[in-house]
Amino acid sequence: MALNHITFYSKLMEMEMGIDVIIPENKWGYSLAERPKDYKYPVLWLLCGGGFDYTDWQRYTAIELYAAQAGIAVVMPSAYYSGYMDTIHGDYKYFSVITDEISKLAVKLFPLSEKREDNFVAGFSMGGYGAFKWAMHNPEKFRCCGVFSGPIGIVPHEPVHYKENEIGLREDENEPCPEGFKTMIAAFGSAKDRRNTPDDNFYMIEQHLKKHTDLPEFYISTGQEDAIAFDNYSQAEWMHQAGLEFIDIRDHGRHNWEYCDKKVKEFLEWIPLKNVLHILLLYKLILYPLTFVLEEISIFLIYPYNHLLSF
């Protein structure tokens, strides 16, 4: 496993920023240098929650292990407490720096596939909103999108007056809201500033359904004990009624890293990586001795999804 920490100067943000990138090594210990030169890794763009950064997925989940098992690269950027939005007040492109700058930087630095069938996006909490938003902005880029304990809509579909502890941008900056959202409103504007814009996921869903856009497959999961479960389930019902097809999981779990760790593992098992296994097995047939290959084929036939061949 190669864990890469990249610090770079962002033109869009006009500051130094960081990303972490996981490149899976061969599970038997072969070096990355022995990877076929023309091989491009499938990639998961994995977004952090509010108040976290690009290091948290490695520190609070077993994402490195899951990436190695799946043979998939993982790119993890930061978005601070931005709600994955570009600011209205000020000139900080928190969303654009990921979609327009980091996404291009990563494929230049690492052997990452740019094919739609090899690209996946997912996120936890605020990162779930960001992942869904990115999939709405660039549906042609992603095969699948995962949302773990995340609100689909930070911008409510219709004007609503929240209780003080409920999640979402307020209609008026003077309305009571959690401390984090007070900060967000100061930089990113109120709900009425964002409704029916590309930051409004409900609006984007409607537009894509009208156009019959070929959307990614969606995997959306919130535990019943999650503090925002009621809001997330209500949003899911709206999406069902609107006609959006998605995997809707309402199991047990809270809004924490334990639940997130379980969900990212399940997501990687759910996404269609079977063709990747066949390609890697073909490389083995070309590169390694016959006896070794026969042994690997026998294991592969018995455990086709657990015995993942990753370079």
N, C-alpha and C positions, 0 to 999 in steps of 0.2 A: 504494500500500500504506500503510495506516495502522497503525502499531505503537503500542499504547496500554499504558502502564505505570500500574497502579492500586495505590495504597496505601490500605488501609482498616483500620478497627478491627474485629476479629472478636470478637463476643460469646462465641462458643463457646470460643475460645482465650484470650480476655482479653488480647490483644496486637495490635500492628500487624502486618499481613501484606501480601503483595504478589502480584499476578498480572499476567501480560502477555497482551494480547489482540490478535490480528491481524485486521484487517478488510480484505479485498481491495478495492482500487480498480479502476476500469475500466482495462484494459490499454492503452487508447489515450490515457490521460491525463486523462479527465474526473474531476471532483472527486466526492467522496462526497456533496456537497450535491445533485448531480443524480440520485442514486439515487431510484427510485420510492418514495414515502413508505410504501407498504404492503408493500414487499419485505422478507422476513426471510431472513437468510443461513442456509444449512446450517452446522453447527458441528462441529468436531473438538475434543473434550476430550482434551488431550495431556499425559500425566503423566510427570514426570521420574524418573530413577533415584535410588538411594540416595546421599545426600551431595551431590546437585545441587539446583538451585533453578529458579525459573520463567524465568530468563534463558538457561538452557543450550541449549535447543532452537534459539534464534536464533543463539547463538554457535558451536555445533558442527555444525549442519546448515543446509541451505538451505530450511528450512521456510517462510520468507516467500515465496520463489520458488514453491514447490510450492503454497502456499495461493492465490497469485495465479493460477496456471495452472488450478487446480481451481475457483476461485470460492467458496472455503469459508473461513469464519471459524475461528480457532483460539484456544482458551482454554488457558493454561498456568499451573497453580498450582504451589505448592511443598508438599513433604511431608517435607523434611529426611531423617533416617534413621529414619523411623517404621514402615516396612513397611506404610504405609497402614492403620494400626490406631489406634484410640483406646487410650489408656494404661489399664493396670490399676492401676499405682502412680502416683498423681497424677491430675490431671484435665485432660488435654490431648487434645482431640478432633481428631486429625490426619486421620482419615478423614471424620468427620462434617462438618468445616468445609468440605470440598470438595463432598460430596454434598448437604448441607443448606443451606449458606450461600453459598459461591462460585457454585454452580450457579444460585441464585436471584438473586444480585447481578448476575451477568454479563448475564442476560436483561433485567434492568431498565435496565442502563446502555447496552446495545447491541442493535441490531435482529437478534436471534438467534431462529431458529425453535425452537419447542418441540415440533414434530411428531416422532414417532418416526423416520419415514423420513428426516429431515434431521439426526439426531443420531448421532454416532459417537464412540467412545472408544478410545484406544490409549495404550501406554506402553512405555518402554524399561527393561529390567532390573527393578528393584523396581517401577517404574511399570507394567510389564507385569502383574505380580501385582495391582497396584492397579486397573488397567483391567479385568481379568477379574473381580476382586472386585466392582467397581461394577456391571458388567454382570450379575453374579449377584444383587446386591442389588436392582437396578432394571432387570430385563430389558425392562420395558415402555417404558423411556426410549430405548433404543439400537437402531439398525438393524444396526450391525456393531461388532465389537470386535477390536482388533489387539494382539498381544503380540509384542514384538521382544526376543529374548534374555532373556526373563523367565521366572522359575519360576511355574508355575500355583499350586503349593503351597508357601508358606513353612512352613505347618503340615503335617508329613507325615501321610499318610492313616492310617498305623499307627505305633505306637512303633518307633523305629529309633535305633540308636546310630551317629552319624556319625563319620567321620574328622575330624580337626581342621580341615581346610580346606574341608569340604563345607558347602553352603548350606542353612540351615533352622533353625528354632527347636529347641533341645535339649529333651529330656525333663526334664533336671535342669540347673539353672543352674550346676552345678559341672563339667559335661562340657566338654571342650575345644572351642572354636569360634573362628571368625574374630573379630577385634576388634569389628567392627561389630555382630555378633550378640550379643556380650557386653553391649553398650550396649542393644540392643533387649530382651534378656531382662530386664534390670534395670528397664525401664520398662513393657514389654508382657507380661511373664510368659513361662512356658515353654510348650512344645508341649502338654503335658497340660492347661494352662489354656485353650487355644484350640481344641482338637480338638472336633469336633461342635458348633461354634458358627458364627455367620455369618462369622467370620474364616477358617474352614476351607473353602477353595474346593472340595475334594473332597466334603465333606459337602453343600455347597450344590448341586453337580452332581447328586448322588444324589437330593436332595429335589426338584429341578426335573424330573428325568427321571421320577420317580414320579408327579408331578402333571401331566406332559405340558405343561409351561410353554412358551409361545411364546418361545424364546430368540433373542437376536441371532445373526447369523452371525459365526463366529470365524475369524480369520486369525492363525495362530501360527507363528512362524519363529525358528529357532535355527541358527546356523552350526556346521558340524561341528568347527571349530577352537575353538569357544567353551569356556571353562573349565568351564561348567556344562552342556555339551551332553548328557553321559551322563544326568544327573539329569532334564533337560528331556525327553529322548527317552523315558525310563522313565515319566515322568508322562504323556506323550502316549499311550503304549501303554495305560496304565491308562484314560485317557479314551476311547480307541477301544473297549476291552473293555466299558466301562460303557455305551456306546451314544451318546456325544456326537458329533455331526457337526461337523467343523471342517476348515479348510484347514491341512494339516500340511506345512510347508516345512522341509527339512533340507538346506540348500545350504552354500556355503562362506563362512566369515567368522568373525571373532573377536568377543569381547565388548567392542566399542568403538563410537565415534561414527561411524566410516566405515560400518560395517555398519548401524547405526541409520539413518543418512542415506539409505542405499539402500532400507531397508525402509519407512520412512515415505513415501517417494515411491511405492513399489510399492503400498502400502496405499491411498493416495489415488487411484491409478489403478484399483484393484480395487473400491472401494466404489461403489455404484450412484448416481452423480450425473447420469446422462444426462437425467433429467426436469428437473433444474435447468437444464441447457443449453437445453432447449426453452423453458422459462419465460423465461429471459433473452433468448433470441432473439425471443420474442414482444414483450417490452418494447422491443427494438430496432425492431421493426416499427412500434410505436406512436410511438416517440419521435424517430426519425431519418429523414432524407431517403431517398427510394426508391432512388436510385443507390447510396448508401452501404450500404443494407440488402442490395441485390442482390449487391454485392461480398462482404459478410459471409456471406450464405447460400451463395455458391459456395465460399468457403473452408471453411465449416462442413461442407458436403457432402463435400468432399475429405478433410478432417481432422476428423472428428466428435469425437474424443477429445483431440486435441492443441490444437485451436483452441477453447479454453474461453472463453466470454464471461462475464467477471466484472465486477460493479459494485463 
